[in-house]
Amino acid sequence: MLVELDALRTIGITRILARGMPVAVTEAGEATRTVVIEWDSLDAAKKGYASDGYQAALAALDGAAIRDFRYVEAV
């Protein structure tokens, strides 16, 4: 299911920078679907993770997907 970016903005997402399968993997990398999101701030990212909408999505997955949520500061 694709979600409109306007809906994502309600939890602080500025834009999706990349999403999909990697075109190449080296060293310890894994060929797994990846989504890179730009947030307004670290606080917004943490609130987005804790949001009712994201937590409901996690519950709907019922363990069907392994999630890896990381915070990386932009340069």
PDB file of N, CA, C and O in Angstrom:
ATOM      1  N   MET A   1       0.841  -1.168   0.000  1.00  0.00           N
ATOM      2  CA  MET A   1       0.000   0.000   0.000  1.00  0.00           C
ATOM      3  C   MET A   1       0.896   1.245   0.000  1.00  0.00           C
ATOM      4  O   MET A   1       1.771   1.373   0.857  1.00  0.00           O
ATOM      5  N   LEU A   2       0.693   2.137  -0.925  1.00  0.00           N
ATOM      6  CA  LEU A   2       1.434   3.395  -0.983  1.00  0.00           C
ATOM      7  C   LEU A   2       0.680   4.464  -0.212  1.00  0.00           C
ATOM      8  O   LEU A   2      -0.545   4.556  -0.303  1.00  0.00           O
ATOM      9  N   VAL A   3       1.393   5.253   0.530  1.00  0.00           N
ATOM     10  CA  VAL A   3       0.796   6.316   1.316  1.00  0.00           C
ATOM     11  C   VAL A   3       1.167   7.643   0.668  1.00  0.00           C
ATOM     12  O   VAL A   3       2.307   7.840   0.247  1.00  0.00           O
ATOM     13  N   GLU A   4       0.204   8.545   0.592  1.00  0.00           N
ATOM     14  CA  GLU A   4       0.466   9.862   0.031  1.00  0.00           C
ATOM     15  C   GLU A   4       1.449  10.629   0.908  1.00  0.00           C
ATOM     16  O   GLU A   4       1.378  10.548   2.135  1.00  0.00           O
ATOM     17  N   LEU A   5       2.361  11.368   0.292  1.00  0.00           N
ATOM     18  CA  LEU A   5       3.347  12.136   1.042  1.00  0.00           C
ATOM     19  C   LEU A   5       2.674  13.139   1.964  1.00  0.00           C
ATOM     20  O   LEU A   5       3.183  13.401   3.054  1.00  0.00           O
ATOM     21  N   ASP A   6       1.540  13.708   1.558  1.00  0.00           N
ATOM     22  CA  ASP A   6       0.833  14.652   2.431  1.00  0.00           C
ATOM     23  C   ASP A   6       0.453  13.989   3.746  1.00  0.00           C
ATOM     24  O   ASP A   6       0.523  14.624   4.798  1.00  0.00           O
ATOM     25  N   ALA A   7       0.055  12.729   3.704  1.00  0.00           N
ATOM     26  CA  ALA A   7      -0.284  12.001   4.932  1.00  0.00           C
ATOM     27  C   ALA A   7       0.962  11.797   5.778  1.00  0.00           C
ATOM     28  O   ALA A   7       0.897  11.887   7.004  1.00  0.00           O
ATOM     29  N   LEU A   8       2.096  11.522   5.141  1.00  0.00           N
ATOM     30  CA  LEU A   8       3.342  11.326   5.877  1.00  0.00           C
ATOM     31  C   LEU A   8       3.812  12.614   6.533  1.00  0.00           C
ATOM     32  O   LEU A   8       4.425  12.583   7.600  1.00  0.00           O
ATOM     33  N   ARG A   9       3.530  13.731   5.906  1.00  0.00           N
ATOM     34  CA  ARG A   9       3.944  15.023   6.477  1.00  0.00           C
ATOM     35  C   ARG A   9       3.270  15.276   7.816  1.00  0.00           C
ATOM     36  O   ARG A   9       3.800  16.019   8.642  1.00  0.00           O
ATOM     37  N   THR A  10       2.121  14.676   8.043  1.00  0.00           N
ATOM     38  CA  THR A  10       1.436  14.874   9.322  1.00  0.00           C
ATOM     39  C   THR A  10       2.228  14.298  10.488  1.00  0.00           C
ATOM     40  O   THR A  10       1.992  14.678  11.635  1.00  0.00           O
ATOM     41  N   ILE A  11       3.166  13.383  10.221  1.00  0.00           N
ATOM     42  CA  ILE A  11       4.023  12.863  11.289  1.00  0.00           C
ATOM     43  C   ILE A  11       5.452  13.382  11.157  1.00  0.00           C
ATOM     44  O   ILE A  11       6.362  12.835  11.780  1.00  0.00           O
ATOM     45  N   GLY A  12       5.668  14.438  10.350  1.00  0.00           N
ATOM     46  CA  GLY A  12       6.956  15.121  10.306  1.00  0.00           C
ATOM     47  C   GLY A  12       7.900  14.722   9.197  1.00  0.00           C
ATOM     48  O   GLY A  12       9.027  15.214   9.156  1.00  0.00           O
ATOM     49  N   ILE A  13       7.483  13.848   8.292  1.00  0.00           N
ATOM     50  CA  ILE A  13       8.362  13.455   7.191  1.00  0.00           C
ATOM     51  C   ILE A  13       8.412  14.579   6.176  1.00  0.00           C
ATOM     52  O   ILE A  13       7.378  15.022   5.676  1.00  0.00           O
ATOM     53  N   THR A  14       9.620  15.041   5.870  1.00  0.00           N
ATOM     54  CA  THR A  14       9.800  16.092   4.877  1.00  0.00           C
ATOM     55  C   THR A  14       9.738  15.511   3.465  1.00  0.00           C
ATOM     56  O   THR A  14       9.032  16.024   2.598  1.00  0.00           O
ATOM     57  N   ARG A  15      10.502  14.418   3.251  1.00  0.00           N
ATOM     58  CA  ARG A  15      10.452  13.754   1.945  1.00  0.00           C
ATOM     59  C   ARG A  15      11.117  12.385   2.015  1.00  0.00           C
ATOM     60  O   ARG A  15      11.946  12.115   2.884  1.00  0.00           O
ATOM     61  N   ILE A  16      10.733  11.541   1.085  1.00  0.00           N
ATOM     62  CA  ILE A  16      11.353  10.233   0.950  1.00  0.00           C
ATOM     63  C   ILE A  16      12.490  10.395  -0.040  1.00  0.00           C
ATOM     64  O   ILE A  16      12.262  10.764  -1.192  1.00  0.00           O
ATOM     65  N   LEU A  17      13.720  10.120   0.398  1.00  0.00           N
ATOM     66  CA  LEU A  17      14.901  10.305  -0.436  1.00  0.00           C
ATOM     67  C   LEU A  17      15.168   9.107  -1.338  1.00  0.00           C
ATOM     68  O   LEU A  17      15.642   9.268  -2.462  1.00  0.00           O
ATOM     69  N   ALA A  18      14.867   7.907  -0.850  1.00  0.00           N
ATOM     70  CA  ALA A  18      15.086   6.690  -1.635  1.00  0.00           C
ATOM     71  C   ALA A  18      14.227   5.579  -1.049  1.00  0.00           C
ATOM     72  O   ALA A  18      13.965   5.549   0.153  1.00  0.00           O
ATOM     73  N   ARG A  19      13.788   4.660  -1.920  1.00  0.00           N
ATOM     74  CA  ARG A  19      13.087   3.475  -1.434  1.00  0.00           C
ATOM     75  C   ARG A  19      13.175   2.385  -2.488  1.00  0.00           C
ATOM     76  O   ARG A  19      13.125   2.655  -3.688  1.00  0.00           O
ATOM     77  N   GLY A  20      13.305   1.168  -2.028  1.00  0.00           N
ATOM     78  CA  GLY A  20      13.369   0.038  -2.934  1.00  0.00           C
ATOM     79  C   GLY A  20      14.505  -0.899  -2.591  1.00  0.00           C
ATOM     80  O   GLY A  20      15.111  -0.801  -1.524  1.00  0.00           O
ATOM     81  N   MET A  21      14.780  -1.791  -3.493  1.00  0.00           N
ATOM     82  CA  MET A  21      15.863  -2.752  -3.326  1.00  0.00           C
ATOM     83  C   MET A  21      17.178  -2.123  -3.786  1.00  0.00           C
ATOM     84  O   MET A  21      17.181  -1.331  -4.729  1.00  0.00           O
ATOM     85  N   PRO A  22      18.295  -2.461  -3.138  1.00  0.00           N
ATOM     86  CA  PRO A  22      19.579  -1.900  -3.563  1.00  0.00           C
ATOM     87  C   PRO A  22      19.958  -2.395  -4.962  1.00  0.00           C
ATOM     88  O   PRO A  22      19.636  -3.523  -5.336  1.00  0.00           O
ATOM     89  N   VAL A  23      20.631  -1.557  -5.720  1.00  0.00           N
ATOM     90  CA  VAL A  23      21.096  -1.960  -7.043  1.00  0.00           C
ATOM     91  C   VAL A  23      22.394  -2.759  -6.944  1.00  0.00           C
ATOM     92  O   VAL A  23      22.760  -3.473  -7.878  1.00  0.00           O
ATOM     93  N   ALA A  24      23.091  -2.638  -5.806  1.00  0.00           N
ATOM     94  CA  ALA A  24      24.315  -3.416  -5.559  1.00  0.00           C
ATOM     95  C   ALA A  24      24.536  -3.490  -4.057  1.00  0.00           C
ATOM     96  O   ALA A  24      24.159  -2.579  -3.320  1.00  0.00           O
ATOM     97  N   VAL A  25      25.148  -4.575  -3.608  1.00  0.00           N
ATOM     98  CA  VAL A  25      25.447  -4.768  -2.189  1.00  0.00           C
ATOM     99  C   VAL A  25      26.889  -5.241  -2.074  1.00  0.00           C
ATOM    100  O   VAL A  25      27.307  -6.137  -2.808  1.00  0.00           O
ATOM    101  N   THR A  26      27.660  -4.646  -1.154  1.00  0.00           N
ATOM    102  CA  THR A  26      29.043  -5.069  -0.930  1.00  0.00           C
ATOM    103  C   THR A  26      29.274  -5.287   0.556  1.00  0.00           C
ATOM    104  O   THR A  26      28.451  -4.907   1.388  1.00  0.00           O
ATOM    105  N   GLU A  27      30.387  -5.894   0.873  1.00  0.00           N
ATOM    106  CA  GLU A  27      30.817  -6.163   2.238  1.00  0.00           C
ATOM    107  C   GLU A  27      29.697  -6.829   3.036  1.00  0.00           C
ATOM    108  O   GLU A  27      29.164  -7.843   2.586  1.00  0.00           O
ATOM    109  N   ALA A  28      29.323  -6.304   4.194  1.00  0.00           N
ATOM    110  CA  ALA A  28      28.327  -6.957   5.050  1.00  0.00           C
ATOM    111  C   ALA A  28      26.896  -6.528   4.720  1.00  0.00           C
ATOM    112  O   ALA A  28      25.962  -6.852   5.454  1.00  0.00           O
ATOM    113  N   GLY A  29      26.728  -5.804   3.622  1.00  0.00           N
ATOM    114  CA  GLY A  29      25.403  -5.336   3.248  1.00  0.00           C
ATOM    115  C   GLY A  29      24.449  -6.474   2.917  1.00  0.00           C
ATOM    116  O   GLY A  29      24.872  -7.554   2.506  1.00  0.00           O
ATOM    117  N   GLU A  30      23.166  -6.221   3.099  1.00  0.00           N
ATOM    118  CA  GLU A  30      22.137  -7.197   2.788  1.00  0.00           C
ATOM    119  C   GLU A  30      21.205  -6.623   1.726  1.00  0.00           C
ATOM    120  O   GLU A  30      20.893  -5.432   1.741  1.00  0.00           O
ATOM    121  N   ALA A  31      20.772  -7.462   0.822  1.00  0.00           N
ATOM    122  CA  ALA A  31      19.855  -7.038  -0.240  1.00  0.00           C
ATOM    123  C   ALA A  31      18.432  -7.024   0.311  1.00  0.00           C
ATOM    124  O   ALA A  31      17.643  -7.934   0.056  1.00  0.00           O
ATOM    125  N   THR A  32      18.121  -5.973   1.069  1.00  0.00           N
ATOM    126  CA  THR A  32      16.790  -5.823   1.646  1.00  0.00           C
ATOM    127  C   THR A  32      16.193  -4.487   1.238  1.00  0.00           C
ATOM    128  O   THR A  32      16.912  -3.521   0.982  1.00  0.00           O
ATOM    129  N   ARG A  33      14.877  -4.445   1.182  1.00  0.00           N
ATOM    130  CA  ARG A  33      14.182  -3.199   0.844  1.00  0.00           C
ATOM    131  C   ARG A  33      14.569  -2.130   1.857  1.00  0.00           C
ATOM    132  O   ARG A  33      14.597  -2.377   3.062  1.00  0.00           O
ATOM    133  N   THR A  34      14.866  -0.943   1.349  1.00  0.00           N
ATOM    134  CA  THR A  34      15.313   0.162   2.194  1.00  0.00           C
ATOM    135  C   THR A  34      14.519   1.415   1.867  1.00  0.00           C
ATOM    136  O   THR A  34      14.210   1.683   0.706  1.00  0.00           O
ATOM    137  N   VAL A  35      14.193   2.178   2.896  1.00  0.00           N
ATOM    138  CA  VAL A  35      13.533   3.468   2.727  1.00  0.00           C
ATOM    139  C   VAL A  35      14.360   4.489   3.497  1.00  0.00           C
ATOM    140  O   VAL A  35      14.623   4.308   4.686  1.00  0.00           O
ATOM    141  N   VAL A  36      14.769   5.559   2.825  1.00  0.00           N
ATOM    142  CA  VAL A  36      15.523   6.642   3.454  1.00  0.00           C
ATOM    143  C   VAL A  36      14.608   7.860   3.476  1.00  0.00           C
ATOM    144  O   VAL A  36      14.160   8.344   2.437  1.00  0.00           O
ATOM    145  N   ILE A  37      14.343   8.343   4.692  1.00  0.00           N
ATOM    146  CA  ILE A  37      13.376   9.430   4.890  1.00  0.00           C
ATOM    147  C   ILE A  37      14.068  10.643   5.490  1.00  0.00           C
ATOM    148  O   ILE A  37      14.885  10.511   6.402  1.00  0.00           O
ATOM    149  N   GLU A  38      13.742  11.823   4.979  1.00  0.00           N
ATOM    150  CA  GLU A  38      14.211  13.069   5.574  1.00  0.00           C
ATOM    151  C   GLU A  38      13.108  13.591   6.493  1.00  0.00           C
ATOM    152  O   GLU A  38      11.956  13.738   6.086  1.00  0.00           O
ATOM    153  N   TRP A  39      13.487  13.867   7.743  1.00  0.00           N
ATOM    154  CA  TRP A  39      12.550  14.397   8.727  1.00  0.00           C
ATOM    155  C   TRP A  39      12.871  15.855   8.990  1.00  0.00           C
ATOM    156  O   TRP A  39      13.972  16.315   8.688  1.00  0.00           O
ATOM    157  N   ASP A  40      11.924  16.580   9.548  1.00  0.00           N
ATOM    158  CA  ASP A  40      12.159  17.978   9.911  1.00  0.00           C
ATOM    159  C   ASP A  40      13.237  18.098  10.985  1.00  0.00           C
ATOM    160  O   ASP A  40      13.999  19.065  10.998  1.00  0.00           O
ATOM    161  N   SER A  41      13.301  17.107  11.894  1.00  0.00           N
ATOM    162  CA  SER A  41      14.252  17.138  12.993  1.00  0.00           C
ATOM    163  C   SER A  41      14.330  15.736  13.601  1.00  0.00           C
ATOM    164  O   SER A  41      13.523  14.866  13.274  1.00  0.00           O
ATOM    165  N   LEU A  42      15.303  15.526  14.485  1.00  0.00           N
ATOM    166  CA  LEU A  42      15.403  14.262  15.200  1.00  0.00           C
ATOM    167  C   LEU A  42      14.159  14.065  16.068  1.00  0.00           C
ATOM    168  O   LEU A  42      13.622  12.961  16.160  1.00  0.00           O
ATOM    169  N   ASP A  43      13.717  15.133  16.693  1.00  0.00           N
ATOM    170  CA  ASP A  43      12.512  15.055  17.522  1.00  0.00           C
ATOM    171  C   ASP A  43      11.304  14.615  16.685  1.00  0.00           C
ATOM    172  O   ASP A  43      10.502  13.794  17.130  1.00  0.00           O
ATOM    173  N   ALA A  44      11.180  15.166  15.473  1.00  0.00           N
ATOM    174  CA  ALA A  44      10.073  14.778  14.590  1.00  0.00           C
ATOM    175  C   ALA A  44      10.175  13.303  14.205  1.00  0.00           C
ATOM    176  O   ALA A  44       9.159  12.613  14.124  1.00  0.00           O
ATOM    177  N   ALA A  45      11.395  12.816  13.967  1.00  0.00           N
ATOM    178  CA  ALA A  45      11.589  11.401  13.623  1.00  0.00           C
ATOM    179  C   ALA A  45      11.170  10.506  14.781  1.00  0.00           C
ATOM    180  O   ALA A  45      10.501   9.492  14.578  1.00  0.00           O
ATOM    181  N   LYS A  46      11.561  10.879  15.987  1.00  0.00           N
ATOM    182  CA  LYS A  46      11.189  10.090  17.161  1.00  0.00           C
ATOM    183  C   LYS A  46       9.677  10.111  17.379  1.00  0.00           C
ATOM    184  O   LYS A  46       9.077   9.090  17.715  1.00  0.00           O
ATOM    185  N   LYS A  47       9.068  11.275  17.188  1.00  0.00           N
ATOM    186  CA  LYS A  47       7.608  11.365  17.318  1.00  0.00           C
ATOM    187  C   LYS A  47       6.913  10.567  16.225  1.00  0.00           C
ATOM    188  O   LYS A  47       5.880   9.943  16.468  1.00  0.00           O
ATOM    189  N   GLY A  48       7.475  10.585  15.024  1.00  0.00           N
ATOM    190  CA  GLY A  48       6.901   9.801  13.928  1.00  0.00           C
ATOM    191  C   GLY A  48       6.935   8.317  14.228  1.00  0.00           C
ATOM    192  O   GLY A  48       5.974   7.595  13.962  1.00  0.00           O
ATOM    193  N   TYR A  49       8.053   7.866  14.785  1.00  0.00           N
ATOM    194  CA  TYR A  49       8.181   6.459  15.152  1.00  0.00           C
ATOM    195  C   TYR A  49       7.160   6.079  16.229  1.00  0.00           C
ATOM    196  O   TYR A  49       6.560   5.004  16.182  1.00  0.00           O
ATOM    197  N   ALA A  50       6.976   6.969  17.186  1.00  0.00           N
ATOM    198  CA  ALA A  50       6.050   6.697  18.291  1.00  0.00           C
ATOM    199  C   ALA A  50       4.592   7.001  17.946  1.00  0.00           C
ATOM    200  O   ALA A  50       3.699   6.733  18.750  1.00  0.00           O
ATOM    201  N   SER A  51       4.342   7.562  16.748  1.00  0.00           N
ATOM    202  CA  SER A  51       2.983   7.978  16.387  1.00  0.00           C
ATOM    203  C   SER A  51       2.013   6.803  16.345  1.00  0.00           C
ATOM    204  O   SER A  51       2.396   5.657  16.110  1.00  0.00           O
ATOM    205  N   ASP A  52       0.760   7.124  16.580  1.00  0.00           N
ATOM    206  CA  ASP A  52      -0.288   6.106  16.529  1.00  0.00           C
ATOM    207  C   ASP A  52      -0.323   5.414  15.172  1.00  0.00           C
ATOM    208  O   ASP A  52      -0.504   4.199  15.094  1.00  0.00           O
ATOM    209  N   GLY A  53      -0.148   6.193  14.095  1.00  0.00           N
ATOM    210  CA  GLY A  53      -0.200   5.628  12.745  1.00  0.00           C
ATOM    211  C   GLY A  53       0.902   4.613  12.485  1.00  0.00           C
ATOM    212  O   GLY A  53       0.646   3.539  11.940  1.00  0.00           O
ATOM    213  N   TYR A  54       2.137   4.951  12.875  1.00  0.00           N
ATOM    214  CA  TYR A  54       3.248   4.021  12.656  1.00  0.00           C
ATOM    215  C   TYR A  54       3.107   2.799  13.548  1.00  0.00           C
ATOM    216  O   TYR A  54       3.346   1.676  13.105  1.00  0.00           O
ATOM    217  N   GLN A  55       2.724   3.008  14.796  1.00  0.00           N
ATOM    218  CA  GLN A  55       2.560   1.878  15.705  1.00  0.00           C
ATOM    219  C   GLN A  55       1.425   0.959  15.249  1.00  0.00           C
ATOM    220  O   GLN A  55       1.506  -0.256  15.426  1.00  0.00           O
ATOM    221  N   ALA A  56       0.372   1.530  14.666  1.00  0.00           N
ATOM    222  CA  ALA A  56      -0.716   0.704  14.119  1.00  0.00           C
ATOM    223  C   ALA A  56      -0.228  -0.102  12.924  1.00  0.00           C
ATOM    224  O   ALA A  56      -0.625  -1.254  12.746  1.00  0.00           O
ATOM    225  N   ALA A  57       0.633   0.501  12.103  1.00  0.00           N
ATOM    226  CA  ALA A  57       1.200  -0.220  10.959  1.00  0.00           C
ATOM    227  C   ALA A  57       2.061  -1.381  11.437  1.00  0.00           C
ATOM    228  O   ALA A  57       2.010  -2.468  10.860  1.00  0.00           O
ATOM    229  N   LEU A  58       2.851  -1.165  12.483  1.00  0.00           N
ATOM    230  CA  LEU A  58       3.658  -2.240  13.044  1.00  0.00           C
ATOM    231  C   LEU A  58       2.778  -3.370  13.572  1.00  0.00           C
ATOM    232  O   LEU A  58       3.073  -4.547  13.363  1.00  0.00           O
ATOM    233  N   ALA A  59       1.707  -3.007  14.250  1.00  0.00           N
ATOM    234  CA  ALA A  59       0.797  -4.020  14.795  1.00  0.00           C
ATOM    235  C   ALA A  59       0.140  -4.812  13.667  1.00  0.00           C
ATOM    236  O   ALA A  59      -0.051  -6.022  13.782  1.00  0.00           O
ATOM    237  N   ALA A  60      -0.205  -4.122  12.572  1.00  0.00           N
ATOM    238  CA  ALA A  60      -0.843  -4.792  11.431  1.00  0.00           C
ATOM    239  C   ALA A  60       0.115  -5.788  10.782  1.00  0.00           C
ATOM    240  O   ALA A  60      -0.320  -6.814  10.259  1.00  0.00           O
ATOM    241  N   LEU A  61       1.416  -5.493  10.812  1.00  0.00           N
ATOM    242  CA  LEU A  61       2.394  -6.422  10.258  1.00  0.00           C
ATOM    243  C   LEU A  61       2.498  -7.700  11.086  1.00  0.00           C
ATOM    244  O   LEU A  61       2.850  -8.758  10.564  1.00  0.00           O
ATOM    245  N   ASP A  62       2.194  -7.597  12.365  1.00  0.00           N
ATOM    246  CA  ASP A  62       2.170  -8.753  13.264  1.00  0.00           C
ATOM    247  C   ASP A  62       3.440  -9.601  13.141  1.00  0.00           C
ATOM    248  O   ASP A  62       3.381 -10.830  13.097  1.00  0.00           O
ATOM    249  N   GLY A  63       4.599  -8.910  13.084  1.00  0.00           N
ATOM    250  CA  GLY A  63       5.872  -9.621  13.016  1.00  0.00           C
ATOM    251  C   GLY A  63       6.225 -10.162  11.637  1.00  0.00           C
ATOM    252  O   GLY A  63       7.213 -10.885  11.504  1.00  0.00           O
ATOM    253  N   ALA A  64       5.447  -9.833  10.608  1.00  0.00           N
ATOM    254  CA  ALA A  64       5.686 -10.365   9.262  1.00  0.00           C
ATOM    255  C   ALA A  64       6.894  -9.736   8.576  1.00  0.00           C
ATOM    256  O   ALA A  64       7.363 -10.248   7.560  1.00  0.00           O
ATOM    257  N   ALA A  65       7.398  -8.638   9.118  1.00  0.00           N
ATOM    258  CA  ALA A  65       8.570  -7.976   8.533  1.00  0.00           C
ATOM    259  C   ALA A  65       9.521  -7.576   9.653  1.00  0.00           C
ATOM    260  O   ALA A  65       9.090  -7.158  10.728  1.00  0.00           O
ATOM    261  N   ILE A  66      10.801  -7.706   9.396  1.00  0.00           N
ATOM    262  CA  ILE A  66      11.807  -7.251  10.350  1.00  0.00           C
ATOM    263  C   ILE A  66      12.094  -5.795  10.044  1.00  0.00           C
ATOM    264  O   ILE A  66      12.447  -5.455   8.915  1.00  0.00           O
ATOM    265  N   ARG A  67      11.948  -4.945  11.022  1.00  0.00           N
ATOM    266  CA  ARG A  67      12.143  -3.508  10.842  1.00  0.00           C
ATOM    267  C   ARG A  67      13.494  -3.108  11.421  1.00  0.00           C
ATOM    268  O   ARG A  67      13.920  -3.669  12.431  1.00  0.00           O
ATOM    269  N   ASP A  68      14.167  -2.156  10.806  1.00  0.00           N
ATOM    270  CA  ASP A  68      15.441  -1.629  11.292  1.00  0.00           C
ATOM    271  C   ASP A  68      15.356  -0.121  11.144  1.00  0.00           C
ATOM    272  O   ASP A  68      15.535   0.405  10.046  1.00  0.00           O
ATOM    273  N   PHE A  69      15.088   0.571  12.223  1.00  0.00           N
ATOM    274  CA  PHE A  69      14.854   2.007  12.203  1.00  0.00           C
ATOM    275  C   PHE A  69      16.093   2.687  12.754  1.00  0.00           C
ATOM    276  O   PHE A  69      16.440   2.485  13.917  1.00  0.00           O
ATOM    277  N   ARG A  70      16.772   3.500  11.933  1.00  0.00           N
ATOM    278  CA  ARG A  70      18.005   4.174  12.358  1.00  0.00           C
ATOM    279  C   ARG A  70      17.864   5.671  12.178  1.00  0.00           C
ATOM    280  O   ARG A  70      17.164   6.149  11.285  1.00  0.00           O
ATOM    281  N   TYR A  71      18.547   6.402  13.050  1.00  0.00           N
ATOM    282  CA  TYR A  71      18.593   7.858  12.954  1.00  0.00           C
ATOM    283  C   TYR A  71      20.005   8.245  12.523  1.00  0.00           C
ATOM    284  O   TYR A  71      20.975   7.869  13.181  1.00  0.00           O
ATOM    285  N   VAL A  72      20.132   8.990  11.430  1.00  0.00           N
ATOM    286  CA  VAL A  72      21.428   9.429  10.928  1.00  0.00           C
ATOM    287  C   VAL A  72      21.344  10.931  10.688  1.00  0.00           C
ATOM    288  O   VAL A  72      20.418  11.409  10.033  1.00  0.00           O
ATOM    289  N   GLU A  73      22.315  11.675  11.222  1.00  0.00           N
ATOM    290  CA  GLU A  73      22.322  13.119  11.039  1.00  0.00           C
ATOM    291  C   GLU A  73      22.838  13.466   9.649  1.00  0.00           C
ATOM    292  O   GLU A  73      23.827  12.902   9.182  1.00  0.00           O
ATOM    293  N   ALA A  74      22.162  14.393   9.000  1.00  0.00           N
ATOM    294  CA  ALA A  74      22.572  14.835   7.665  1.00  0.00           C
ATOM    295  C   ALA A  74      23.817  15.709   7.766  1.00  0.00           C
ATOM    296  O   ALA A  74      24.117  16.287   8.810  1.00  0.00           O
ATOM    297  N   VAL A  75      24.531  15.784   6.646  1.00  0.00           N
ATOM    298  CA  VAL A  75      25.720  16.643   6.608  1.00  0.00           C
ATOM    299  C   VAL A  75      25.474  17.834   5.721  1.00  0.00           C
ATOM    300  O   VAL A  75      26.358  18.676   5.559  1.00  0.00           O
TER     301      VAL A  75
END
